Amino acid sequence: MKYAVFLLVILAVSGARAQPPGEALAFDRSKGNCLACHTMRGGDVPSNVGPELNDMKARFPDRADLVAILRNEEARNPQTAMPSFGRNLILTPAEIDAIVDFLYTL
């Protein structure tokens, strides 16, 4: 608890923006690594391997569809280059939910 308060004080003093958990996971090269294939707001590496991640809530109004894509896109599209983050145990169900929460802000 003391560490969390200390971190909040440091962020407030420095003016740094705290990164939401889903965004941190999406940008983390050892976890989601969405920037390897997708361009999205906040990313610093444009890519055109996969579609741009924008208007996600409008494109996927049924949240379960987007969760299923992250969990195992090969089930929907056997020709995909996208890793099956859930099936391959790269991301936990909670991490997938956090990334979907973040994607819904794009």
C-alpha positions as CSV (number, residue, x, y, z in Angstrom):
1,M,0.0,0.0,0.0
2,K,2.8,2.4,0.8
3,Y,4.4,1.7,-2.6
4,A,1.1,2.5,-4.4
5,V,0.8,5.8,-2.6
6,F,4.4,6.6,-3.3
7,L,3.9,5.8,-7.0
8,L,0.9,8.0,-7.2
9,V,2.8,10.9,-5.6
10,I,5.7,10.5,-8.0
11,L,3.2,10.4,-11.0
12,A,1.4,13.5,-9.7
13,V,4.6,15.4,-9.2
14,S,6.2,14.4,-12.5
15,G,3.0,15.0,-14.5
16,A,3.3,11.5,-16.0
17,R,0.2,9.7,-17.1
18,A,-0.5,6.4,-15.4
19,Q,-1.0,3.8,-18.1
20,P,-4.2,1.7,-17.8
21,P,-3.4,-2.0,-17.3
22,G,-4.9,-3.0,-20.6
23,E,-2.9,-0.4,-22.5
24,A,0.3,-1.6,-20.7
25,L,-0.4,-5.2,-21.7
26,A,-1.3,-4.3,-25.3
27,F,2.0,-2.4,-25.7
28,D,4.1,-5.0,-23.7
29,R,6.4,-6.9,-26.2
30,S,6.3,-10.0,-23.9
31,K,2.5,-10.1,-23.6
32,G,0.0,-8.6,-26.0
33,N,2.5,-6.9,-28.3
34,C,-0.4,-5.5,-30.4
35,L,1.9,-2.8,-31.8
36,A,3.9,-5.5,-33.7
37,C,1.1,-5.8,-36.2
38,H,-1.4,-3.0,-35.5
39,T,-1.4,0.7,-35.6
40,M,-3.3,2.3,-32.7
41,R,-3.6,5.6,-30.8
42,G,-0.8,5.9,-28.3
43,G,1.5,3.5,-30.2
44,D,4.8,4.6,-31.5
45,V,5.4,2.0,-34.2
46,P,3.0,2.1,-37.1
47,S,2.3,-1.3,-38.7
48,N,0.2,-2.6,-41.5
49,V,0.3,-6.4,-40.8
50,G,-3.1,-6.3,-39.2
51,P,-6.0,-3.8,-39.4
52,E,-5.7,-0.5,-37.5
53,L,-7.2,-0.7,-34.1
54,N,-9.8,2.1,-33.9
55,D,-13.5,2.5,-33.4
56,M,-13.3,-0.9,-31.7
57,K,-16.6,-0.6,-29.7
58,A,-18.5,0.2,-33.0
59,R,-16.7,-2.5,-34.9
60,F,-17.3,-5.2,-32.2
61,P,-20.5,-4.2,-30.4
62,D,-20.6,-7.7,-28.9
63,R,-17.7,-7.8,-26.5
64,A,-17.6,-11.6,-26.6
65,D,-16.6,-11.4,-30.3
66,L,-13.5,-9.4,-29.5
67,V,-12.6,-11.5,-26.5
68,A,-12.9,-14.6,-28.8
69,I,-10.5,-13.0,-31.3
70,L,-7.9,-12.4,-28.6
71,R,-8.4,-15.8,-27.0
72,N,-8.2,-17.9,-30.3
73,E,-8.5,-16.1,-33.6
74,E,-7.5,-19.3,-35.4
75,A,-11.0,-20.8,-34.6
76,R,-12.6,-18.0,-36.6
77,N,-9.9,-17.6,-39.2
78,P,-7.6,-20.6,-39.7
79,Q,-5.3,-18.6,-42.0
80,T,-4.6,-15.8,-39.5
81,A,-1.1,-14.7,-38.5
82,M,-2.5,-13.5,-35.1
83,P,-1.3,-15.6,-32.2
84,S,-4.0,-17.3,-30.1
85,F,-3.2,-15.4,-26.9
86,G,-5.6,-17.3,-24.7
87,R,-5.2,-20.8,-26.1
88,N,-1.4,-20.5,-26.1
89,L,-1.5,-19.2,-22.5
90,I,0.3,-16.0,-23.5
91,L,-2.5,-14.0,-21.8
92,T,-4.8,-14.9,-18.9
93,P,-8.5,-14.4,-19.2
94,A,-8.2,-11.3,-16.9
95,E,-5.4,-9.9,-19.1
96,I,-7.6,-10.4,-22.2
97,D,-10.5,-8.6,-20.5
98,A,-8.2,-5.7,-19.6
99,I,-6.9,-5.4,-23.2
100,V,-10.5,-5.5,-24.5
101,D,-11.4,-2.7,-22.0
102,F,-8.5,-0.7,-23.4
103,L,-9.4,-1.5,-27.1
104,Y,-12.9,-0.2,-26.4
105,T,-11.4,3.2,-25.6
106,L,-9.9,3.4,-29.1
